[in-house]
Amino acid sequence: MGDDCCLLEEDSGSEASQFDCGDGLVDPKTRRNVDLVVNNITERLEDED
């Protein structure tokens, strides 16, 4: 399954546990950009409700 194993776990306890996957070589700038995109999408979905 490789690096995507965390995406398939149904019973992950929290968001923090998802960051434990992989070998920790995530670029902080990339992580920040992904967080911004996810937050933007989440806010737009909440506004639609």
C-alpha positions, 0 to 999 in steps of 0.5 A: 500500500505504501505511503497512502496507508493512512488514507485507508485507515477507517478508525484513525483516532485523530488528525494528529495520528495521520501525520505519523505516517511516512518518514517525516520528510514533508516540506513545511511550506507544502504542508502549510499550503495543503492546510490552507487549501483544505481549510478553504474547501472546508469553509466553503462547504460549511457556508453552503449549509 
